[in-house]
Amino acid sequence: MEAKSQRPKDRKSVISLLNAAIEAVNLAKEISSITPAKAAFGVVSVLLTMIKVRFLFSSNGSLRAHTYPGQYG
């Protein structure tokens, strides 16, 4: 018997999972009373948000090439 993966296949489910993870991390940040933990939760929240934004751009097909800010000779 083959084990089927339970990965979300469509874009909406991935986005909803990322939103749920971001909300859970933000809740943990609010509840935590340890300052270093709050900082870590904040960083994780920012990273998950960046992943979500990157996923939105790349799944639309609008992000075709990497762009680098700055001047290149």
SVG drawing of the C-alpha trace seen along z (x, -y; Angstrom):
<svg xmlns="http://www.w3.org/2000/svg" viewBox="-8 -52 38 54">
<polyline fill="none" stroke="black" stroke-width="0.4" points="0.0,0.0 1.3,-3.4 1.2,-6.2 -0.2,-9.3 1.1,-12.6 -1.3,-15.0 0.2,-18.2 -2.1,-20.9 -2.4,-21.0 -4.1,-24.3 -3.0,-27.8 -5.9,-28.7 -5.2,-25.9 -1.5,-26.8 -2.4,-30.5 -4.9,-29.5 -2.3,-27.3 0.3,-30.1 -2.3,-32.5 -3.1,-30.0 0.5,-29.5 1.1,-33.3 -1.9,-33.8 -0.7,-31.0 2.8,-32.5 1.4,-35.9 -0.8,-34.5 2.2,-32.7 4.1,-36.0 1.3,-37.8 1.0,-35.0 4.7,-34.6 6.2,-36.4 9.8,-35.7 11.4,-38.5 13.8,-36.4 10.8,-34.1 8.8,-37.1 11.6,-38.2 11.9,-34.7 8.1,-34.6 8.3,-38.0 11.1,-36.8 9.2,-33.6 6.0,-35.7 8.0,-38.0 9.6,-35.0 6.2,-33.3 4.7,-36.5 7.7,-36.8 7.1,-33.2 3.4,-33.9 4.1,-37.0 6.7,-35.2 4.3,-32.3 1.6,-34.7 3.9,-36.3 5.4,-33.1 2.2,-31.2 0.7,-33.9 3.5,-33.5 4.2,-37.2 7.6,-36.6 9.7,-35.3 13.2,-36.5 15.1,-37.4 15.5,-41.1 18.3,-42.6 18.2,-46.1 21.2,-48.3 23.4,-49.1 25.2,-46.5 27.9,-47.6"/>
</svg>
